[in-house]
């Protein structure tokens, strides 16, 4: 913290003299403006990396390789310009280990444009002819007001654009126009998508198992490296979401965990969308200092940011300032202050540079000025920028295009692209079988810990079964009990399937986790569906057999083991089909309230056409009989259970006559007289359970193809 404090004092002293005239600046003071004669000097090409393909040494046992590695490929930011900030001091590890080199990875975007498809054509430009670069060992920030295109630009550079966006231009990695191979880069979304029932170490370990090949000892070493790199040692064994009276992981540590999850790959490039999202000032500064240390290992970091404090701003190496998709400046952070001063917008004393930038280019401030046009405080005018924001944006853009900084960027791009550097090597991924097993084990662990997902549902099922069983207690086997038994089976099946809606939040959470993992190529559609199916089988079977045993013996069903086993299988298949339907609806809406209304409505409709309230053959044929009664899994479950109960039995009518169970039940429900009919209904339930998952597979696959296919004019997908 002493390093941060001394560094912040220097930076505050520089900001206090930023807007003062050069002639009045105290001798030897550290201030924002460049030295006289340095304004037109282009950026030195010493800043560009030398393309020496240096192999990375294997990790030393017991040593944190992320912290100890150093790089010669990345320059010190002070080399670029004489007015640069000094980098914060890093821990000196030279006394305990041997320095090792890492081949850096630079990235260049040239004439980058992104358009969004309107009603008829791709017309709305989100990013307009942007040029820039990022070098190894540096922090490059894309900054701008809301809706300026920051996240879109980051996604375009990383190849993460989603349809209907379309990208034009060129992207070079180490001077080569080619997609980044798997494992060479990491991408951290704005919102943290974490499994809250896992600990920090478990979350990273499962992420490593999904992403990389290798032995378990190697993967555990990578996990420990990532934990040390992001300073998560004190939270390594704590649950992310809290459980059993444990506190939740703080927001800052959750953000660190999201970044650490990508660090297990040891990426050359790391893209982070809003790393300080929902963080307080202290957590933000600590996270940025951690990222600065991470950049010192040779990793190239590019991230977006809306606003930052003065201390955080001092950690940036380069800034790309956007407004409505236009690049108003690209270059060093201090050069950006000089650029605003040249354009007529010097940064006032005691004001954060990022606040000043956003104040000048954010059109929302025009409305504030209009509302407060008669307002003046005791200190003078309301704002230091006394012109319309649109005029300020045009002035800044014109000043930048005619400046030496713009020419220096163009020259640097030519320098970085004229010579090809080393190709990034792809890292091997585990095969699908391994990933399925990992996801199944992870799902079983999370389900057992997530009391809302399984334990509360099991309790509700048991309470419901006890209620139904006691209401229909000891029905008996007389002819008069036939209609009561049909009612009991109908109520049991209908309410069991309806209660499955309690697992809806868990399904939504799993789909969101899959979406995140699939976008980073850590999972796949087939892997997700199979693992989700296999993981749900033990819990659904446990619910089926426990509920069935209670209901079966309380209500007094036929006491035969084979009939009991069919009853269990029937309920299990019914719940499996219900879970498939819930997954499809959860994917379509991804919102609890909409999914809940839809599922309750669909279950009620299925109850109506199941043949209990009115025999299926008597239902109106359009819609109700065809197709609703045939696509309702309630119909097949109830019919199969009644055939299981009544086929092979008879009821006495008087003293000399008896009727079969099929004839007795047909007065209130239509069932088949075949002994194999119940197996046909069980097969129908199984096919419906598989059919819902095939439908979900088609929907997920369609989403993946839409995400990867952004037009024929688009660059190759950066992967």
N, C-alpha and C positions, 0 to 999 in steps of 0.2 A: 504493500500500500504506500510506502514511502516513495517508491519509484513513480507510482501514479500521481501522488501529490506534487512532487517536484516537476513532473512533466506537465501537469495541469497548471502550475504556477507560471511556467514559461509560456504556456499557450495563452493564458489570460493576459499576461503582460504584452504579448503580441497583439491580442485583440483590442486592447485598450488604445493602441497607437495606430490601428488600422486605418481609421478615417481621418487622422490628423495629417496636415500637410507634411510633405517630405522634409522641407526645410526646417520644420519645427521638431522633428524627431530627435530625441536625445542621442548623443553619440554612443555607438556600441549597443543601442537597444535592439532587441529582436522584434521586428514588426513585419506586417504582412507584405508590404510593397517590396518589389524586387529592387535590386541595386540599379543605379542609373546605368543605362546602356545594356542592361540584361533583358529588357523587354522583348527585343526583336531577336534574341538569340534562340535558335531552335533547340529542341530537346536533344541532348547528347545521345549518340548511338551506343554509348557505353551501356545504356539501359537495356539494350536488346540482348537476349541470351545467346550464348555460344552453343551451337548444336553439337555437343559432345555426348554421345550415347553412353552414359555412365550406368553401369549395372548397380542395382540396389543390393547391398549386402543382406544376407539373411539376418533376422533379428537375433541379437545376442541374448542368451538365457539370463533372465532376471533383470534385463535392462529395458527401459521404456524407449523404444526406437523413435517414437513420434517426437518426444521431447529432445532427444540427443542429436538428431540428424541436423545437418547444416547444408547449405547449398551455395555454390559459387555461381549458379546460373542466374540467380536473381540479384540485381544490384541494390545497393543502399539507396533509398529514396532521395538522399541528399545529393547523389550524383546527377540526378536529372536536372535540377535547377538550384541555383545558389540560394533561393529563398525557401527551400523546403524545410519542413519540420524534421527534427531528429527523431529517429525511431526510438520507441521505448526500450530500455535495456532489458535484455533477456537473461535468464539464468545461465551462469557460466558452468557448462558441463565438461569443459575441456580437461579438467583435472582428473576426471574419473573415467572417461571413455575416450575412444578414438573417433575423430571426426570422420564422417562419411558423406559422400556426395549423392545428390539425387538429380537426375536429369529432369529439368523443368519442362513445363508444358505451357506454351503461350497460345492465346486464342485471339483471333482478329475477326471483326465483322465489318464488312465493306458494302456500302450502298444498301443497307438493310431496310426493307420495307415490309410492313405487315398490314394486310387488309382484312376486313371483316365482311362477309357476304351479307348484303342487304336483301331487299325483297327480290331483286332481279339479277344483280351482278355484284362482283366484288368492287365496291366503290368506296367504302368508308376506310380511310387510312388511319391506322392506329399509331404506327411508327413510320416516319418519313425520312428516308435517305440518311440513315445514321451510320457513322463511321467511328470505330474505336478499337481498343485492344486491351488485353490484360496480360501481365507478365508474371512469371513465377516469383513467389515470395512477396507478393504485394496484395493489398486490399483495394479492390475497385468497387465503388459504390455507384449505383444508379439511383439518382435522387430526383424528386419532383413532387408536385402536389397530387392529390387524389385524382384518379382518372386521367393521369398524364401518360400512361402506357408503360410504367416501370415493370410490372409483373409480366406484361406481354412481351416486352423486350428481353427480359431475362429468360422467359420460356422459349423465345425464338432462338436465342444464342445457344441454349442448351438442347434445342430440338424437342421441346415439350409442348409445342402448340397443339391445341385441340381444334377440331373442326367446329365452326366453318371458317376459322382463320386460315389465311394463306400467306406464305412468306416468299419474298423475293430478295435477291442479293447473294452474297458469298460469305462463307464462314471458313476460316483457315485454322487448323490446329497444328501447331509447330510448322507453319508454312505450307501445310498440305490441306487441300480441299477434300476432306474425307470425313465420314462420320466418326465420332469417338467410339472406340470399342467398349465392350462391356467391362466394367470394373475400373475404367480410367477416370470416371467422374462420378460425383454424387450430387443429388438435388434434394434440397430440404424445402418442403412446402411451408406456406405461411401458417397454417393451422397444424398443430401437433396432433397426429393420429397415432395414439399409443394404446396398448392393451393394459388397462389399469389394474388388472388382477395379477400382473407379473411384477417382479422386482426389476430394478435397473439392470442388474447383472444378467438376469434371466432374459430380459427383453433383448439385450445385445447379443447374448449367446444364441438365441433362436434366430436372430437376424443373420448372424454369421453362418449358422448351419444352412440357412436358405440361400445365401449369396455365394459362398465359396466352397471349393473342394479342399481336402486336406484332412489331416488327423485331428482328433479332438484336442490334443495338447496344443497344437498350433492355433486352433481356433480360440481356445481359452486364452492363449497369450495375446491374440489380437483384441479380445474383449478387454483384457486388463490394460492394454495400451490405450484403447479408446477411452476407458474410464479415467486413466491418468491424464490423458491429453485434455479432456474437458473438465477436469477437476471434480469428478463425481465420486471420489473415494468415500466420502462421508455418507453418501446416499446409495451406495452400491447394493445393499441388501434391504432396502426399503421398498415397499410396494408403491407403485406409481400412483394409484388412485386411492390408497388407504384402505385398510381392511382390519377388522377385529380391533377397533379402537386405535388404529394407527393413523397418523396424520398423512394427508396427501402430499405428494411431491410438490414443492413450490414451483411457480411459473418459470422462474429462471432456470431451475434444474430440469424441468420438463423440456425447455428449449434446448438445453445442452444435450439432453438425451437424444432428441431428434437429430441433432448434428452428429453425435457420437455413433448413431446407428449407421450413418453413411461413412464414418471414418474407419469402420472395421474393414472396408475394402481398400484402405490406403489409396484414396483417389488422388490423381494429379491435379484435377480441377474440382472445385466445390462451389455449387450454386446455392444460394440461400435467399429465399423470398421473405423479406421483412424479418431479419433475425431478432430484432428488438420488439416484436409484436407482443403487446400486452405486458411489457416489462417495466418496472420502475427504474429510476435513474441509476441507482446503485447496481442492480442486477444487469442493467444494460451496459454499464461501464465494465463490470467484471467479465461479462460475456465477450465484449469487444477486445479487451486485453487478451483473453484466451484465444480469440481468433487471430489476433496479431501474432501471438506466439506460434500458433499453428501455421501461419503464413511463413514464418521464419524457417520452417523445415523444407520449404520449396514448393508448397502447395499454392496453387493459384485460386484466389477467392474472389468471387463476383457475387454481389448481393444487392438487394434493393432496400431503400429506406425512405421513409416519408420525412422524418425530422430527427435531429440528434442534438445532444448537448455539445457544448464547446469542447469538453474533454474527449468525447467520442469522436467528434469531427476531426480532432487532431491526430487520430489514429489512421485515418484514411490516407492512401497513397494517391489515388486518382478518383475523380468524380465525373460522372456523366449526368448532366443536368437536363431534364426533359420538361417540356410543357406542351400539352396537346400533341404529343408525338414528335415534336420538333426538338432537335438537339441544340440547346442554347450554349452549351460549353462541354468540352471534353479535355481533360488535362489534370494537372496536379491540383490539389485542393487549394493551396495558397495562390496559384495562378488564377484560380476561379475568383478569388477575392480581388485580385488585380484587374481581372476582366470586368467585374462589376464596377470597379472604381473608374476604369477607362470609359465605360458606357454611361457614366454619370450617376451611378448608384453606389457610392462608397458605404461600407458597412459602418454603422454608428458604433461609438464606444460603448462597451459593456453589453453588446448584443451578440447573441450566438450567430455564427455565420450561416448555419442552415436556416435559422429563423429569418434572417435577412433575405436569403435567396428565395425562400418560399413566399415571403411577403411580396417580393417584387414580381413574381410570375404567377401567383395564384389568383385567378379571376374571381374567386369567391370574396376576396377582400373588397372588390368594388361595391358589393352590396353592403358590406359593413360600413364603408366610407359614406355611402348614400344614406344609411340609417343614422350615422353620427356626424353628418356634415356640419351641424351647428355645435358640435361638441369639441371643446378644447380643455385640456387639463392644465394644471398649474405649471407643467413643464413645457408647454408650448403646443405645437401641432400634434395631431393624432398620429401621423405617420411621417417617416423620413422619405418615402417615395411619393412625390407629389405629382403623379401623372396617371393616366389611365393604364390599367394593367396590360391591355392589348398593345398599347404603344410601347410600354416597357419591354414586352416580349419581342416585338419587332426590332427594337433598338438593340437588345442583347444579341439576337440572332444575327443581325447585320454586322454588329461589331465583331462577333466571333468569327464569321466567315472571312472577314478582312484582316484578321489578326495573325500574328506570328504563331500563336498556339495552334490555329487551324492548319497552317502550313506544316508545322512540326508533326502533327498527328498524321497528315498525309504522307510525310516523308518516313515516319516510323512504320506505317502500314506497308509501304513499299519495301522497306528494309526487312520487315518480318516475313513478307510473302515471296521475296525474290529467291530465297534459299530454303530448300526443304530441310527440315530437321528430322530427328528420329521418329519413326512411327510408334505410336503408343500400342502396347501389347495388350491383347485381350486376356482376361482372367477366366479360368474355367469355372463353370457353374455345375452344381450337383445335378444329377439326373432327376427325372420327374418322380421316380419311385422314392428316392431319398427325400425329396421335398414334400411328397404326400405324407410320408411317415412323420416328418418333422411337424407338419401342420396338424396332423391328427393328434400327436402327443401334446402339442401346444394347446389345441382346442380342448382336449380332455382335462388338462391342468387348469385352464381358465374356467371351464364349466364347473369343475369341482369347487373352485374358489368363489365363483360369482354366484352369490346366494340368490340374487334376483333372477338369474337365468334358470337354475335347476332346483335349488332347495326350496325356494318359495313355491315354485310350480308343483313340486312333489307334494308339499304340504297342502296346497290348494286341491290337488287331485285327490289326495286321501280324504280331505274334509268333504269334497263333493261326493266321492264314492260312498263314504259313510252315510251321508245324507240320503242319497238315492237308495242305498241298501236298506236303511232303516225304514224309509217310507214304503218300500216294496218288500218288507220283511216277510219271509216264509209264505210266498205266494201259493205254493202247493201245486199239484198236478191234476186237478179236476178240470172238467170241461169249462166250468165257469171262470177258471183262472187264465184262459187263453188270451183274452183281450188285455187283461192286466199285465201278463207277461210281455206281450207285444209293446205295451206302453213303457214298461220298464226298460226294455232293450232300446227302444227309440230314444228315451230320455238319456240313457247312459251314453249311447253313441253320440248324440247331438251335443250334449254338454261337454263330453270329453274333447271333441274336436274344437268346440268353441273356446274352451279354456286354453287351448294352445296359443291363442293370441297373446297370452301373458309373456311369451318368449319373443315378442316382436322387437323390443329395443335391442336385444342381443343380436338378432338377425341383421338389423340396420347397422349396428356397430361392426359386425363381421364383414359386411359388404363394403363399408367404408375402408376398413383395414385392407381388404383385398384390392380395392381401387388404388390405394396408395402403393401397395407392394407391387401390383402389376405395372403401374406407371414407371417404377424403377427396375422392372424386369426381375423382381425377386419371386414372383409367382406367375401362374398362368390360369386360364379359365378352367381347363381340365383338372389341373392340380387342385384348384380351390374347390370345385364342385365335388370331386371324389373325396377329398379330405373332409369337407363339411358333412358329406353323407356318412362316411365311416365313423366320424367322431360323434354324430348324433345317435347312431344305432344303440350303443350301450345305455344311454340315458332314456331314450324312448322305450326300449325294451324293459328297463327297470320300472318305469312309470306304468307300462302296460300290464306287467305281471302283478305288481303290487295292487293296482286298482282293480284288476280283474278278480284276483283272489278274494278281496273284500266284498265286491259286489256279487260275485258268483255264489258264494256260500250264504251270504245274508239273504239274498232273494230266493234261494232254494232252487237253483237250476239243476238239471240232470246230473247226478253224481257219477260221472264216468271220466276217466283221465283223458282219453282221446278227445272227448268233447270239450273239456277244459282247455287243452292245449290249442285246439282250433280257435276257441274264444280268445285266447291270448294273442295268437297270430293275427286274427282278424283285427283286433283293437290296435295292435302294433302297426299293421299295414295302414290302417285308417289314420293313425297319428303321423306316420311317415308321409302319407299323401297330404295331410294337413300342413305339415312342416314345409313341404315343397311349395304349396300354394302361398304360404306366408312368405317364403323367400322371394317368390316372384313379385308379390305385391310390395314387399319391402324394397326391392330393387327399383321398381317403377317410381315410387314416391319418395323414398328415403326420408320420410318425415312421419313421426309417430301418430299424430292426430289423423292425417289423411289415410294412413295405412289401417288404423284402427277402425275408422268408419267403413272403409271398403271391405275389410275382412268380416266385420259383424254383419254387414248387409249381405255379403255373399253366403255366409253360413246360414242366415235366416232363409234366404231363397232356397238353398239346398235342403233345409228342413221341410219347406213347404212342398217340394216336388219329390221327396223321398218315398212317397207311397203310403204314409201313415195317415195323414189328414184326409187324403183321398187316394184310392187305389190308382196306380200309375196308368192303367189302361183306360181309366175314366177321366184322366186329365185332358184339358184342351190340347189338341195336337200341336198347333202352332206355338212355338216358344216353350210352353210349359212341359209338354211331353217330349217334343223334339225341339231343341236338343237338351234343355236344362235337366230333365230327369235322368238323362243318360250320362251327363258329365258331372253329376253330383256324386261324390264318393260316399255320402250318407246312404244312398240307395243300395249300393253293393254291400256295404258293411252290415246294414240292418237285415237285408235279405239273406245274406250268408249266415248270420247268427240265428235267424229264425229257422232256416233250413237245417242248421246244425242241431237246433233244439227239438224240432218237431218231426223231421223225417226219421222213420223207424220206430215211432211210438204211436199209440192209439188211445182213444178215450171211449169209455163205456157210455152208451145212450140207453138208459133203461136196463133191463135185466138180460135181454137176448141180443142186443144190437150194439155194435161198436163202429166208430169211424176213425179213420187215420188222422194223424196229427196235421197232415197237409190239408185235408178237408176241413178240419176244425179251425185252422188259422186263416183260411181263404176268405172267410167272412169279413175280416178286418185288414188283411194284408195278402198280396198276391205273391206266392212263392212257387218254385218248381217242385215237381214230385221226384225228380232224379236224385239219386244218392250222391252223384258227382257234381251237382249244381253248385254246392257251397264252395267247391274248389275253383269253379269258374269265377265266382264272385271274388274269391281271394286273389285270383290271378288278375282280375280287373283292377282291384285296389293296388296291386303291385305295379301294374302298367301305368296307372295314374300317378303313382309316386315317382316312377321313372320319367313319365311324360312331363310333369311339372319341372323336373330338373333339366330335361332336354330343352324345354322352353326357356328356362333361365340361362342355359348355355348359349342358346341362340341370341338372347338379348345381350349377354355379356360380350359375346364374340362380335356382335354388331357394333357395340360401343368401342371395342378395341380397334376394329377396322376404321371406324369413323375418326378415332383419335390419331391413328397412324397415317391416314390418307388425307392430306391437306391440300391436294391439288397437283396437277402436272407441272406447274411452274415452281413448285416448292423445292427447296433444297433437300438432299437426302436426310432422312430422319437421323438426328444426332443421337446415337446410342453407344 
